[in-house]
Amino acid sequence: MKTIDISPEEMQRYIARYDELTPNKARTAGNIPPEAREMMTARETKTVIAYEGAKDTPWGDGPIPGPPSFAVVIAECEPGNGPGLHVHQNTTETFTCIRGRFRIEWGDEGQYATELNLFDTISVPPGVMRRFHNISDESGLLHVTLQGGEQGLRDVEYPASMVDELESRFGAEVVQELEDVGYSFRAGLD
């Protein structure tokens, strides 16, 4: 079988340098306070690989093109940082610890948990509530792989109860802006 010969120049399209990645928070700047955004996601996320058309997702498009409904994101969390409980209805989310230690919780109330040490991996199936947070004393990094279904990666939902907390701390306008950039607060409803 014939192979493909890619020049070093062409291969540049398939290389991402961490220090050159655009933080995803730049995509949701607007009037969303950093503290509100951190309730939804890690303090800093950088997309490495994303499918064409991912621009309308919270992960945006990465510098390396990927297959449909697929993304690789690096999540950086300061000690104690991590998103609230959320669910991906059609997406498998796989976490690998690449620096620090992380607690991964799952279940409708986050009632189950495990800890990830360096290079440990957990893959959370679609439909399962989950969250992660850094339990180490240093800035931690998670390699996150999102592999979705035909609907793409726009299937992340947060519990409706998060709306009350967001509104009380930041106002209804911030909740609306979060919804405008793709966040949903319907987990557990229906």
N, C-alpha and C positions, 0 to 999 in steps of 0.2 A: 504494500500500500504506500502510496506517495505521501510524503510529509510536506509541511509548509515551511518555507525558508523566510524568516523575518529578519530584516536588517536591524542593527542596533538602533537606528533612528526610528523605525517603525515600532520597535519594542518599547520605546519611551511611553507610548500610549497605554501600556500595561504595567507601568511602575508608578507607585504612589509613595512620596516621601512624607513621613509623618509630620515633620516640621513645616511642610508646605500645604498641608490640608487646611481647608477652610472650616472653622468651627460652625456647626449647624445652628448655634444660637444666632448667628448673623442673619439666618433666613427668617427668624421670627422676632426680629428686633422690635419694631413698632412701639407700642406703649406697654408691652408685657414686661413687668418687673422681673429681674433675674430670679428673685425668690419664688415667684409664681411659676416660672419656667422650670425651675429645679424641682418643683413638686411633680412635674410631668416626666422629667428625664434627668439624666446625670448632669452634673455641673457643666461638663464639656463633652460633646460628642463630635466625632469627625468621621464622615463617611469616606470609606476607602473604595468600595465597589458598589455600584448600583445599576439596576437595569435602566434602559432608556425609558424615559417617561416618569421617573421617580421624582422629578422636580416638584410634583404636587403632594409629596409625602413629607412628614416631619424629618426624614433623613435626607431628602434632596438627592441630587445627582452626585455621584462620586467621580473622581478623576479616571477610574478604571471602569470600563463598561462591563456589565454583567448580564447573565441570562434573565429572562422574565421573572418578576416577583422574587428577586434575590438582592440582598444587600449585606455588606460587611461594614460594621461600624466599630470604632474604638471609643469606648466610654471611659472618661477620666473622672474619678470621684475623689474628693478630699475625704479625710476620715469622717465617718458618720453620714456621708452624702449618698444619695440614691433616690430614684423615683418612687412615687406611691404605687400602691397596688394597681395593676392594669391587666388587661387581657388582650391577646391577639386571637380573634375568632377563627382565622384560617391560616395562621402563620406559626411555624415552629421557630422558636427563638432559642439559640444555643449560646451559652456563655462559657468562655474560657478565661480563667484568671491569668493575666500575664504580668501583673505586679501587685503586691499587697495581698490582702485576704478579703473575701466577700462572703456575706451571708445572703443566700438566695432563699426567699420565702415563697410559698405557694398555698393555694386554697382560697376560698372566698373571703376569709378573714386573715389570710397569711399565717394560718395556724400550723403549717408544716415548714420545716427549714433544714437546710444543710449549709455547711461552710465549704467554700472553695479556697484551697491554697494554690500556690504557684502551679500553673499548667493543669489544674483540675478543670473538668468540663461537666456541665449539666445541659441537657436539651429539654426544654419545656414544650410539651405538645400544644397544639391549638386548643383554645377554649378554656385553658387553665389560668386562673388569676395568678400573677407573679409580681415580685419586686426584688430588687437587689440593693444592697448598700455595703459600703466599704467599712469593714470592721478592723482594719489595721491602723497603725499610727502614722502611716505615710500615704501619700497620694497613690491611689490604686488605678490600675488599668484593666478593663475587661475587653476582650475580643468578642464581639457580638455578631452572630450570623443570623440573618432573618431569611427564612425560606417560606414564601407564601404560596397561595393557591391562585386560581384564575382571577380572583378579585384584586390581585396585587398586594401591596403592603399597607393599604389604607384601612386596616381592620383593627386598629388599636382603640380600645375603649377603657375608660376609667369609671369607677363607681359613681352613681348619681350623687352620693353623699359628698364627693369631693367638691361639687359645685358650691355647697353651703360654706365650706371652709374657704374656698377661693374668693367667693363673694364677700364674706365677712372680713377677710384680710385685704383684698385688693379691689373689690367692686365688681359689679355686673359687667362693666365694659371689658374688663380683662378676661372674664369667662367668654364673652362674645369673641374677642380677638383670638383666644385659644381655639375656639370652634372654627373660626375663619381660616386658621392655618392647618386644620385637619384633626384636631383633638375632639373626641366624642366622650360624653359622660352618660352612656347608656348601659354599661356593664351591669348585669343582674336584673335589668328591666326586660319586659316582654314575657 
